[in-house]
Amino acid sequence: MTVNEPVSLNPAGRPALNRPSWPLIAGALALVIAGAATGLGTLVDAPRPVPVTSPDDTAWPAHIALGAVLLAFLVLRVRFRGWRALLTPMSARAGRRLRAGLTERSPRAVASLALAALLAYLAFRMGMQLTAGLDPAFTANAWGGPTYLGALLCHAIDAALISLIAVTALHLLLPAPAHPRRFECNALQP
C-alpha cells in the first residue's frame, strides 16, 4: 500500500489485511474450470479398457499418514490463528506481494514465478481430477483408486500439501509487506 491508497478498516479500527483478492480467486477458479473441461474431454474420448487394479499402486498407507499430518496442521492453524488464516494465500495482501515480487527483476522473481506456476498447475489438475476421475480407467491404478472418491481424496491431499509448501516458500521469497502500524497511522490521517 502507498500512503495515498485508501485503507479499509475492520470493526476494531485496524486495517483489513485479510480481504479476499478477487483476481487471485477468479484466476484459481478459472484454472479449476479449465481443468474440469479438460477432464471432460478425457472422459468423452473413446472408451478405454479398465486395467486390472494393483493394490500396490494405490498408495493408501502413505496418504493416510499424509492426511493425518495435513489434518493436524489445519486443526492447529485454525486453533491458534482462526479459520480466516486458511484464506490468507488468497488475500489482497498476498496478491499485492505476489504482484510486487513477480514484477521485480531478480532471481527471487524467477523462483516466485516457478512456485506460482506450480500452484496454477495444481488448481488445473484438481479440476481435471474432478471430471476425468469419473472414468474408471482413469482411476484404476491411481493413488487412492480404484474408486472415484478415493482417487479424488488422495489427489486433494497431495495438492493441499504441495500448495502449503509452495505458499510457505512464496511467503519467504516475496517482498515483505509494510508494517501494519504504518497503515493505521496513514488511515487515521485526514
C-alpha positions in Angstrom: 0.0 0.0 0.0 1.1 3.5 -0.6 0.4 6.5 1.6 -2.4 7.7 -0.7 -4.1 4.3 -1.1 -7.4 4.0 0.7 -7.3 1.6 3.7 -10.4 -0.3 4.7 -10.6 -0.9 8.5 -12.1 -3.8 10.3 -14.5 -3.1 13.2 -11.6 -3.0 15.7 -10.2 0.0 13.7 -7.3 -2.0 12.3 -6.5 -2.4 8.6 -8.5 -5.3 7.0 -5.4 -7.1 5.6 -7.3 -10.4 5.1 -9.7 -9.1 2.5 -10.0 -11.5 -0.4 -8.1 -10.9 -3.6 -10.8 -11.3 -6.3 -8.3 -11.5 -9.1 -6.5 -14.4 -7.3 -9.8 -16.2 -6.6 -11.1 -15.7 -10.1 -7.8 -16.9 -11.6 -7.8 -20.1 -9.4 -11.5 -20.7 -10.2 -10.8 -20.3 -14.0 -8.0 -22.8 -13.7 -10.2 -25.3 -11.9 -12.9 -24.8 -14.5 -10.4 -25.2 -17.4 -9.1 -28.4 -15.7 -12.6 -29.7 -15.4 -13.3 -29.0 -19.0 -10.0 -30.8 -20.0 -11.1 -33.7 -17.8 -14.4 -33.9 -19.6 -12.5 -34.1 -22.8 -10.6 -37.1 -21.5 -13.9 -38.6 -20.2 -15.7 -38.4 -23.6 -12.8 -39.7 -25.6 -13.0 -43.2 -27.0 -13.8 -45.7 -24.1 -10.7 -47.3 -22.8 -10.5 -50.8 -21.3 -10.3 -50.6 -17.5 -6.9 -52.0 -16.4 -6.7 -54.5 -13.6 -6.2 -52.7 -10.3 -3.0 -53.4 -8.5 -3.3 -52.7 -4.7 0.4 -51.8 -4.6 -0.2 -48.8 -6.8 -2.9 -47.1 -4.7 -0.6 -45.7 -2.0 -3.3 -45.7 0.7 -0.9 -46.1 3.7 1.2 -43.1 2.6 -1.9 -41.0 2.0 -3.5 -41.9 5.3 -0.3 -40.7 7.1 -0.1 -37.6 4.9 -3.8 -36.9 5.5 -3.2 -37.1 9.3 -0.3 -34.7 9.1 -2.4 -32.3 7.0 -5.4 -32.5 9.3 -3.2 -31.9 12.4 -1.7 -28.8 10.7 -5.1 -27.4 9.7 -6.6 -28.0 13.2 -3.6 -26.3 14.9 -3.6 -23.5 12.4 -7.3 -22.8 13.0 -7.0 -23.2 16.7 -4.2 -20.7 17.1 -4.9 -18.2 14.2 -8.6 -18.7 13.5 -10.2 -20.1 10.4 -9.6 -16.9 8.4 -5.8 -17.7 8.4 -6.6 -20.5 6.0 -7.7 -17.9 3.5 -4.5 -15.8 3.7 -3.0 -17.2 0.5 -6.0 -15.7 -1.4 -5.9 -12.3 0.4 -5.5 -8.9 -1.2 -2.3 -8.6 0.8 -0.9 -11.8 -0.8 -2.0 -10.6 -4.2 -0.1 -7.3 -3.7 3.0 -9.2 -2.5 2.8 -11.6 -5.5 2.4 -8.7 -8.0 5.4 -6.9 -6.4 7.5 -10.0 -6.3 6.8 -11.0 -9.9 7.5 -7.6 -11.3 11.0 -7.1 -9.9 14.0 -8.3 -11.9 15.8 -10.7 -9.6 16.4 -14.4 -9.1 13.8 -14.2 -6.4 11.2 -13.3 -9.1 12.1 -16.4 -11.2 11.7 -18.7 -8.2 8.4 -16.9 -7.3 7.2 -17.4 -10.8 8.0 -21.1 -10.7 6.1 -21.5 -7.5 3.1 -19.5 -8.8 3.1 -21.8 -11.9 3.1 -24.8 -9.7 0.1 -23.5 -7.7 -1.7 -22.7 -11.0 -1.0 -26.3 -12.3 -2.3 -27.8 -9.0 -5.6 -25.8 -9.4 -5.9 -27.0 -13.0 -5.0 -30.6 -12.1 -7.6 -30.7 -9.3 -10.2 -29.5 -11.8 -9.2 -32.2 -14.2 -9.4 -34.9 -11.5 -13.0 -33.8 -10.7 -14.3 -34.8 -14.1 -11.7 -37.2 -15.6 -11.9 -39.3 -12.4 -15.4 -40.3 -13.4 -13.7 -42.6 -16.0 -12.9 -46.0 -14.2 -9.8 -46.4 -16.5 -8.5 -43.0 -15.2 -8.6 -44.1 -11.5 -8.0 -47.9 -11.8 -4.3 -47.6 -10.7 -4.3 -44.1 -9.4 -3.3 -43.1 -5.9 -6.4 -43.8 -3.9 -8.0 -45.8 -6.7 -9.8 -47.7 -8.0 -12.8 -45.6 -6.7 -13.5 -42.0 -7.8 -13.7 -40.6 -4.2 -10.5 -42.4 -3.1 -8.5 -41.0 -6.0 -10.0 -37.6 -5.6 -9.2 -37.6 -1.8 -5.6 -38.7 -2.4 -5.0 -36.1 -5.1 -6.6 -33.4 -2.9 -4.2 -34.4 0.0 -1.2 -34.2 -2.4 -2.4 -30.9 -3.9 -3.0 -29.4 -0.4 0.4 -30.4 0.9 2.3 -29.2 -2.2 0.3 -26.0 -2.1 1.1 -25.5 1.6 4.8 -25.9 0.9 4.7 -23.6 -2.2 2.7 -20.9 -0.4 5.2 -21.0 2.5 8.1 -20.7 0.1 6.4 -17.8 -1.6 5.8 -16.2 1.7 9.5 -16.4 2.4 10.5 -15.3 -1.1 8.2 -12.4 -1.7 8.9 -8.8 -0.5 7.7 -8.2 3.0 4.6 -6.1 3.4 4.9 -2.7 5.1 4.3 -2.8 8.8 0.6 -2.7 9.7 1.1 0.1 12.2 2.1 2.3 9.3 -1.3 1.6 7.7 -3.0 2.6 10.9 -1.2 5.9 11.0 -2.0 6.5 7.4 -5.6 5.6 7.9 -6.0 8.0 10.7 -4.5 11.0 8.9 -7.1 13.3 7.4 
